[in-house]
Amino acid sequence: MRDDEHPSTRGARSALLRSLWSRSRKEARADAEAGRAITMPVLNVVPPLQQVLKRLSMALLVLVVTILIVYIDSEGYNDSSDGKVDLLDAAYYATVTLSTTGYGDIAPVSEAARLTNIFVITPLRVLFLIILVGTTLEVLTERTRQQVRIHRWRARTRDHVVVIGYGTKGRHAVQTLVGQGIGKDRIVVVDAQRKTAEAAGDAGLVAVTGDATRSETLLKAEIHRANRVIIAPQRDETATLITLTARQLNKHATIVAAVREDENVPLLKQSGADTVVTSSSSAGRLLGTFMASPPVARTLEDLMTLGSGMDLIERPVTPEEEGRTPRECADLVVAVVRDKEMLDYTDGWRTELRAGDRVITISRPVAS
């Protein structure tokens, strides 16, 4: 084991190996419930015809190996018809032996041939039968593999983003997170609809199906280990209950919630949300801006759509920018964040940038 390996990684690996050998009833029940609720990202699926050809190739390989073993030791076998075993007889014996037919017309008579049958031919026969019943074996293997993937994911997931609600708002939130460099393996979706969760799995995300107002559903998403939570359900009252539950399970995560009506913003903040976005008010202001000044509205829409044109990017101050004012930076700086507080517009433009400051700039995506 490497010395530089993270302790959490070693702990996750040891827990996985321990779960494969033995599990308590509580752990088995938890894994079974998680298997029903958690949808893992879809892996590359081998087409059925390729799977059949692969199994046939393996079966033929086992048959050829058996024929060679019998033919090399042909002196140790006796054919009741002519007493000799040639290549055709070896192929015939291998075929009827692996298929467990065993007519008995060709039989091992020497001790070496019988030992070979015990320690080589019999394991090959078992392997051949396993390949023939590969469909059933594959189902069992896939189920075990799925449980291993879920157990490994639950053991390793931490400091991730939980997105509750995978509707229009949730999908766009995920797209924005991915566009800002957050890997899909660090995003977990929670939704009450199975089809929606499967759509998130098809998009490469881990999804949990269940009622997000219930603690057990959010715990399956490992929300107690998350550092950010996005709450975007369809109804404001549902958002309030989810926010209360999420804040109870995680006291330190940053929670951002979306509501439809302005009157529910104070209630969401009292429930534990750090930031509340009002979708109806934002849409109304954008509509009004379009009527008053279409260019301004198009600019705002461009800034809110990641990757379409101009993007708002938060980044740390570079060493070359330290000691300069925001106006002297090469990028167009629109805000300065210092000690987790955003500086006032006038104060921010008069101050000199320091190490540790972060600036919000307007930039265009680099064409690949």
Secondary structure as GFF3:
##gff-version 3
##sequence-region A 1 368
A	DSSP	alpha_helix	7	21	.	.	.	ID=ss1
A	DSSP	alpha_helix	25	37	.	.	.	ID=ss2
A	DSSP	beta_strand	38	39	.	.	.	ID=ss3
A	DSSP	alpha_helix	48	72	.	.	.	ID=ss4
A	DSSP	three_ten_helix	74	76	.	.	.	ID=ss5
A	DSSP	beta_strand	77	79	.	.	.	ID=ss6
A	DSSP	alpha_helix	87	98	.	.	.	ID=ss7
A	DSSP	beta_strand	106	108	.	.	.	ID=ss8
A	DSSP	alpha_helix	111	116	.	.	.	ID=ss9
A	DSSP	pi_helix	117	121	.	.	.	ID=ss10
A	DSSP	alpha_helix	122	132	.	.	.	ID=ss11
A	DSSP	alpha_helix	134	156	.	.	.	ID=ss12
A	DSSP	beta_strand	161	164	.	.	.	ID=ss13
A	DSSP	alpha_helix	168	179	.	.	.	ID=ss14
A	DSSP	three_ten_helix	184	186	.	.	.	ID=ss15
A	DSSP	beta_strand	187	191	.	.	.	ID=ss16
A	DSSP	alpha_helix	194	202	.	.	.	ID=ss17
A	DSSP	beta_strand	206	209	.	.	.	ID=ss18
A	DSSP	alpha_helix	215	220	.	.	.	ID=ss19
A	DSSP	three_ten_helix	223	225	.	.	.	ID=ss20
A	DSSP	beta_strand	228	231	.	.	.	ID=ss21
A	DSSP	alpha_helix	236	249	.	.	.	ID=ss22
A	DSSP	beta_strand	254	259	.	.	.	ID=ss23
A	DSSP	three_ten_helix	262	264	.	.	.	ID=ss24
A	DSSP	alpha_helix	265	271	.	.	.	ID=ss25
A	DSSP	beta_strand	275	278	.	.	.	ID=ss26
A	DSSP	alpha_helix	279	292	.	.	.	ID=ss27
A	DSSP	alpha_helix	294	304	.	.	.	ID=ss28
A	DSSP	beta_strand	311	316	.	.	.	ID=ss29
A	DSSP	three_ten_helix	319	321	.	.	.	ID=ss30
A	DSSP	three_ten_helix	326	328	.	.	.	ID=ss31
A	DSSP	beta_strand	332	338	.	.	.	ID=ss32
A	DSSP	beta_strand	341	342	.	.	.	ID=ss33
A	DSSP	alpha_helix	345	350	.	.	.	ID=ss34
A	DSSP	beta_strand	358	363	.	.	.	ID=ss35
###
